[in-house]
Amino acid sequence: MAEPDAEPDRDQQPRTEAADSDVGELVGRLTEPGDLEPAERRKLLGRLTRALRQRSKQAEGTGRGRWLADVFLNIAPRIPIRDLQTISEHHHGLTGELLADDLIRTAQKATMTVGAIGGALAAAEFAAPPLLLSAPAQLVAETLVVAAIEVKLLAELHEVYGVRIEGTGTQRAAAFTAAWARQRGIDPLAPSSVTLALGAATKTALRNRLMRTLGRHLTTLGPFLTGAVAGGALNRIATKKLGEAIRTDLRGKLPPPPERKRLGR
């Protein structure tokens, strides 16, 4: 009796992988360095929303938090993380604390913009009650993009402060995602910082962090443009808080003086 059910599962896997790839590519583009034109950002967020709707249909019966965490873990390795030299070049040659300041300001601007666009889209849906059911997918898209921008910020602050995390791209992505879930910097001397980054406790922390971020974005649902204003402001405040917490944590893990000199200390 189990045989008839096996074939649809095999058919579904390629579709799921394709949807994951689309989501990862779109989030990657939305977190790349440089300013996107508002129209282009809005277009990409719209495509991401549609891709997430398709992905969510293939995850019926899965808890929202677990599904959201699984999607983000597939996205994380695609987040473009720059090395120190590239970060400095993209920020007018700044180094050290000045570079960290600029990184945080840039990330704040990015999450504020995403929040404003997501809030405006949600406000438009609020104004059209028959379409309100589509709003959560838009806010999920916003949540994933904001989380990716903040993971990128966290990872690049590690570069600025000389706290290099070793491992494969996937291992490093997992470590930075775990650090974001806990809102803490990574201790490179701790053996578990990379190899055990995604244990059960960390996955629970990631689910909780993503759901808190989604919950924050749900407050942007409102008439007219109140959602846009709230979405941008809440994201800006949260990103600044994260950036300051991470840099404070990393200052205690600075490299020896010769390396510190290279960082502009």
NUDO-839479 format. One record per residue (C-alpha): x, y, z; chain; residue in three letters; residue number from 1. Coordinates in steps of 0.001 Angstrom, whole numbers. Example, Ala and Ser with C-alpha at 12.3 -4.5 7.8 and 13.67 -1.06 7.14 Angstrom:
<recs>
- 12300 | -4500 | 7800 | A | ALA | 1
- 13670 | -1060 | 7140 | A | SER | 2
</recs>
This chain:
<recs>
- 0 | 0 | 0 | A | MET | 1
- 2995 | 2320 | 474 | A | ALA | 2
- 4057 | 2076 | -3171 | A | GLU | 3
- 1575 | 4597 | -4679 | A | PRO | 4
- 2761 | 7304 | -2231 | A | ASP | 5
- 6451 | 6910 | -3045 | A | ALA | 6
- 6360 | 8393 | -6556 | A | GLU | 7
- 4960 | 11842 | -5619 | A | PRO | 8
- 7694 | 12199 | -2983 | A | ASP | 9
- 10375 | 11622 | -5608 | A | ARG | 10
- 8711 | 14123 | -7914 | A | ASP | 11
- 8417 | 16689 | -5144 | A | GLN | 12
- 12116 | 16698 | -4223 | A | GLN | 13
- 13371 | 18388 | -7445 | A | PRO | 14
- 10617 | 21007 | -7133 | A | ARG | 15
- 11604 | 21707 | -3523 | A | THR | 16
- 15283 | 21991 | -4436 | A | GLU | 17
- 14440 | 24349 | -7304 | A | ALA | 18
- 12328 | 26521 | -4997 | A | ALA | 19
- 15157 | 26590 | -2419 | A | ASP | 20
- 17595 | 27634 | -5139 | A | SER | 21
- 15324 | 30456 | -6289 | A | ASP | 22
- 14847 | 31702 | -2726 | A | VAL | 23
- 18576 | 31561 | -2013 | A | GLY | 24
- 19459 | 33417 | -5220 | A | GLU | 25
- 16930 | 36186 | -4552 | A | LEU | 26
- 18012 | 36677 | -946 | A | VAL | 27
- 21637 | 36722 | -2084 | A | GLY | 28
- 20889 | 39487 | -4590 | A | ARG | 29
- 19043 | 41487 | -1951 | A | LEU | 30
- 22066 | 41335 | 378 | A | THR | 31
- 24802 | 42116 | -2149 | A | GLU | 32
- 26928 | 45252 | -1585 | A | PRO | 33
- 25724 | 48466 | -3186 | A | GLY | 34
- 22406 | 50255 | -3311 | A | ASP | 35
- 19565 | 48740 | -5267 | A | LEU | 36
- 17083 | 51029 | -6925 | A | GLU | 37
- 13804 | 51006 | -4940 | A | PRO | 38
- 11912 | 49640 | -7936 | A | ALA | 39
- 14426 | 46798 | -8364 | A | GLU | 40
- 14364 | 45982 | -4637 | A | ARG | 41
- 10571 | 45941 | -4686 | A | ARG | 42
- 10615 | 43670 | -7738 | A | LYS | 43
- 13030 | 41233 | -6097 | A | LEU | 44
- 10970 | 41170 | -2888 | A | LEU | 45
- 7879 | 40423 | -4958 | A | GLY | 46
- 9644 | 37516 | -6685 | A | ARG | 47
- 10887 | 36241 | -3325 | A | LEU | 48
- 7352 | 36356 | -1930 | A | THR | 49
- 6063 | 34271 | -4828 | A | ARG | 50
- 8912 | 31756 | -4465 | A | ALA | 51
- 8170 | 31431 | -742 | A | LEU | 52
- 4495 | 30827 | -1410 | A | ARG | 53
- 5478 | 27973 | -3724 | A | GLN | 54
- 7934 | 26633 | -1143 | A | ARG | 55
- 5400 | 26831 | 1696 | A | SER | 56
- 2872 | 24754 | -239 | A | LYS | 57
- 5401 | 21925 | -220 | A | GLN | 58
- 5806 | 22196 | 3568 | A | ALA | 59
- 2216 | 21804 | 4726 | A | GLU | 60
- 1978 | 20213 | 8144 | A | GLY | 61
- 5354 | 21609 | 9244 | A | THR | 62
- 5414 | 24169 | 12058 | A | GLY | 63
- 6019 | 27724 | 10840 | A | ARG | 64
- 9114 | 28166 | 13009 | A | GLY | 65
- 10711 | 24916 | 11872 | A | ARG | 66
- 9899 | 25627 | 8228 | A | TRP | 67
- 11301 | 29147 | 8467 | A | LEU | 68
- 14522 | 27861 | 10049 | A | ALA | 69
- 14930 | 25169 | 7388 | A | ASP | 70
- 14509 | 27726 | 4609 | A | VAL | 71
- 17034 | 30071 | 6211 | A | PHE | 72
- 19600 | 27312 | 6708 | A | LEU | 73
- 19392 | 26650 | 2952 | A | ASN | 74
- 19858 | 30367 | 2293 | A | ILE | 75
- 22779 | 30982 | 4684 | A | ALA | 76
- 25591 | 29510 | 2521 | A | PRO | 77
- 24501 | 31806 | -341 | A | ARG | 78
- 24873 | 35029 | 1662 | A | ILE | 79
- 27806 | 36928 | 84 | A | PRO | 80
- 30449 | 37477 | 2809 | A | ILE | 81
- 33407 | 39717 | 1882 | A | ARG | 82
- 36955 | 39471 | 3208 | A | ASP | 83
- 38572 | 42371 | 5082 | A | LEU | 84
- 40346 | 43872 | 2068 | A | GLN | 85
- 37186 | 43853 | -54 | A | THR | 86
- 35088 | 45315 | 2777 | A | ILE | 87
- 37596 | 48149 | 3234 | A | SER | 88
- 37699 | 48848 | -520 | A | GLU | 89
- 33898 | 49002 | -676 | A | HIS | 90
- 33878 | 51441 | 2264 | A | HIS | 91
- 36319 | 54059 | 920 | A | HIS | 92
- 39415 | 52540 | 2509 | A | GLY | 93
- 38141 | 52745 | 6088 | A | LEU | 94
- 39620 | 50408 | 8702 | A | THR | 95
- 39080 | 49477 | 12343 | A | GLY | 96
- 36323 | 51154 | 14324 | A | GLU | 97
- 35466 | 53574 | 11522 | A | LEU | 98
- 34902 | 50639 | 9176 | A | LEU | 99
- 32737 | 48893 | 11776 | A | ALA | 100
- 30708 | 52095 | 12165 | A | ASP | 101
- 30148 | 52280 | 8416 | A | ASP | 102
- 29238 | 48596 | 8136 | A | LEU | 103
- 26564 | 48995 | 10793 | A | ILE | 104
- 25182 | 52163 | 9201 | A | ARG | 105
- 25010 | 50445 | 5809 | A | THR | 106
- 23243 | 47404 | 7270 | A | ALA | 107
- 20801 | 49678 | 9113 | A | GLN | 108
- 19974 | 51455 | 5879 | A | LYS | 109
- 19449 | 48127 | 4092 | A | ALA | 110
- 17132 | 46610 | 6721 | A | THR | 111
- 15286 | 49919 | 7103 | A | MET | 112
- 14653 | 49996 | 3347 | A | THR | 113
- 13460 | 46387 | 3291 | A | VAL | 114
- 11198 | 47087 | 6267 | A | GLY | 115
- 9733 | 50171 | 4624 | A | ALA | 116
- 9005 | 48305 | 1392 | A | ILE | 117
- 7610 | 45273 | 3223 | A | GLY | 118
- 5514 | 47492 | 5477 | A | GLY | 119
- 4156 | 49415 | 2502 | A | ALA | 120
- 3221 | 46184 | 735 | A | LEU | 121
- 1509 | 44942 | 3890 | A | ALA | 122
- -326 | 48259 | 4238 | A | ALA | 123
- -1572 | 47952 | 659 | A | ALA | 124
- -2841 | 44454 | 1393 | A | GLU | 125
- -4515 | 45711 | 4559 | A | PHE | 126
- -6395 | 48248 | 2469 | A | ALA | 127
- -7767 | 45396 | 318 | A | ALA | 128
- -9273 | 42843 | 2756 | A | PRO | 129
- -9792 | 40043 | 172 | A | PRO | 130
- -6005 | 40030 | -403 | A | LEU | 131
- -4992 | 40134 | 3256 | A | LEU | 132
- -4179 | 36422 | 3307 | A | LEU | 133
- -1185 | 37085 | 1018 | A | SER | 134
- 403 | 39539 | 3455 | A | ALA | 135
- 2134 | 36954 | 5694 | A | PRO | 136
- 4162 | 35633 | 2753 | A | ALA | 137
- 5410 | 39159 | 2123 | A | GLN | 138
- 6406 | 39532 | 5759 | A | LEU | 139
- 8141 | 36153 | 5725 | A | VAL | 140
- 10152 | 37372 | 2728 | A | ALA | 141
- 11055 | 40541 | 4628 | A | GLU | 142
- 12030 | 38498 | 7686 | A | THR | 143
- 14389 | 36268 | 5714 | A | LEU | 144
- 16055 | 39184 | 3932 | A | VAL | 145
- 16542 | 41147 | 7157 | A | VAL | 146
- 17978 | 38057 | 8857 | A | ALA | 147
- 20375 | 37536 | 5928 | A | ALA | 148
- 21530 | 41174 | 6023 | A | ILE | 149
- 22180 | 40876 | 9755 | A | GLU | 150
- 24057 | 37569 | 9399 | A | VAL | 151
- 26187 | 39249 | 6718 | A | LYS | 152
- 26834 | 42196 | 9056 | A | LEU | 153
- 27801 | 39848 | 11890 | A | LEU | 154
- 30153 | 37850 | 9669 | A | ALA | 155
- 31850 | 40935 | 8257 | A | GLU | 156
- 32298 | 42491 | 11692 | A | LEU | 157
- 34289 | 39359 | 12536 | A | HIS | 158
- 36511 | 40172 | 9554 | A | GLU | 159
- 36938 | 43792 | 10653 | A | VAL | 160
- 37957 | 42795 | 14183 | A | TYR | 161
- 40322 | 40097 | 12971 | A | GLY | 162
- 38326 | 37200 | 14405 | A | VAL | 163
- 38683 | 34756 | 11534 | A | ARG | 164
- 36403 | 31712 | 11559 | A | ILE | 165
- 37883 | 28730 | 9773 | A | GLU | 166
- 36021 | 25941 | 7992 | A | GLY | 167
- 34197 | 25346 | 4734 | A | THR | 168
- 31749 | 27882 | 3379 | A | GLY | 169
- 28844 | 25835 | 4716 | A | THR | 170
- 30456 | 25443 | 8148 | A | GLN | 171
- 31185 | 29149 | 8414 | A | ARG | 172
- 27640 | 30008 | 7313 | A | ALA | 173
- 26291 | 27695 | 10010 | A | ALA | 174
- 28552 | 29275 | 12645 | A | ALA | 175
- 27512 | 32822 | 11711 | A | PHE | 176
- 23846 | 31822 | 11634 | A | THR | 177
- 24189 | 30261 | 15090 | A | ALA | 178
- 25883 | 33439 | 16358 | A | ALA | 179
- 23051 | 35556 | 14918 | A | TRP | 180
- 20468 | 33367 | 16629 | A | ALA | 181
- 22175 | 34084 | 19947 | A | ARG | 182
- 23104 | 37682 | 19054 | A | GLN | 183
- 26709 | 37018 | 20086 | A | ARG | 184
- 30145 | 36983 | 18514 | A | GLY | 185
- 31964 | 33696 | 17889 | A | ILE | 186
- 34871 | 32516 | 20000 | A | ASP | 187
- 37320 | 30985 | 17480 | A | PRO | 188
- 39141 | 29179 | 20290 | A | LEU | 189
- 36048 | 27210 | 21271 | A | ALA | 190
- 36166 | 23794 | 19518 | A | PRO | 191
- 32393 | 23764 | 19128 | A | SER | 192
- 32148 | 27189 | 17506 | A | SER | 193
- 31991 | 25679 | 14009 | A | VAL | 194
- 31752 | 21898 | 14177 | A | THR | 195
- 28812 | 21867 | 16584 | A | LEU | 196
- 27241 | 25143 | 15484 | A | ALA | 197
- 23915 | 23621 | 14494 | A | LEU | 198
- 23079 | 21311 | 17347 | A | GLY | 199
- 19528 | 20921 | 18632 | A | ALA | 200
- 19824 | 23856 | 21043 | A | ALA | 201
- 21113 | 26148 | 18295 | A | THR | 202
- 18345 | 25147 | 15891 | A | LYS | 203
- 15815 | 25954 | 18602 | A | THR | 204
- 17488 | 29330 | 19163 | A | ALA | 205
- 17380 | 29996 | 15404 | A | LEU | 206
- 13685 | 29142 | 15193 | A | ARG | 207
- 12955 | 31420 | 18137 | A | ASN | 208
- 15008 | 34293 | 16720 | A | ARG | 209
- 13346 | 34067 | 13307 | A | LEU | 210
- 9885 | 33916 | 14866 | A | MET | 211
- 10653 | 36966 | 17014 | A | ARG | 212
- 11793 | 38804 | 13904 | A | THR | 213
- 8645 | 37733 | 12055 | A | LEU | 214
- 6552 | 38803 | 15030 | A | GLY | 215
- 8172 | 42233 | 14919 | A | ARG | 216
- 7285 | 42531 | 11252 | A | HIS | 217
- 3691 | 41516 | 11880 | A | LEU | 218
- 3304 | 44749 | 13858 | A | THR | 219
- 3805 | 46632 | 10592 | A | THR | 220
- 422 | 45488 | 9324 | A | LEU | 221
- -1670 | 48623 | 9285 | A | GLY | 222
- -3678 | 50973 | 7083 | A | PRO | 223
- -2173 | 53540 | 4721 | A | PHE | 224
- 1606 | 53939 | 5155 | A | LEU | 225
- 1852 | 53317 | 8896 | A | THR | 226
- 3275 | 49870 | 8152 | A | GLY | 227
- 6068 | 51333 | 6031 | A | ALA | 228
- 7119 | 53787 | 8742 | A | VAL | 229
- 7008 | 51176 | 11506 | A | ALA | 230
- 8735 | 48500 | 9433 | A | GLY | 231
- 11692 | 50716 | 8577 | A | GLY | 232
- 12133 | 52103 | 12092 | A | ALA | 233
- 11911 | 48751 | 13884 | A | LEU | 234
- 14439 | 47140 | 11563 | A | ASN | 235
- 16872 | 50041 | 11879 | A | ARG | 236
- 16788 | 49904 | 15680 | A | ILE | 237
- 17169 | 46112 | 15825 | A | ALA | 238
- 20083 | 46063 | 13366 | A | THR | 239
- 21942 | 48779 | 15261 | A | LYS | 240
- 21432 | 46916 | 18529 | A | LYS | 241
- 22828 | 43722 | 16989 | A | LEU | 242
- 25827 | 45498 | 15448 | A | GLY | 243
- 26779 | 47198 | 18722 | A | GLU | 244
- 26394 | 43955 | 20677 | A | ALA | 245
- 28610 | 42028 | 18262 | A | ILE | 246
- 31372 | 44625 | 18100 | A | ARG | 247
- 31428 | 44899 | 21897 | A | THR | 248
- 31753 | 41131 | 22100 | A | ASP | 249
- 34493 | 40985 | 19453 | A | LEU | 250
- 36625 | 43707 | 21019 | A | ARG | 251
- 37533 | 41178 | 23695 | A | GLY | 252
- 38808 | 38786 | 21030 | A | LYS | 253
- 41168 | 41145 | 19166 | A | LEU | 254
- 44292 | 39611 | 17587 | A | PRO | 255
- 47837 | 40381 | 18833 | A | PRO | 256
- 49300 | 43915 | 18258 | A | PRO | 257
- 50948 | 43266 | 14812 | A | PRO | 258
- 47622 | 42179 | 13337 | A | GLU | 259
- 45817 | 44924 | 15212 | A | ARG | 260
- 48023 | 47519 | 13474 | A | LYS | 261
- 46846 | 46240 | 10077 | A | ARG | 262
- 43264 | 46834 | 11202 | A | LEU | 263
- 43944 | 50473 | 11958 | A | GLY | 264
- 44163 | 50164 | 15753 | A | ARG | 265
</recs>
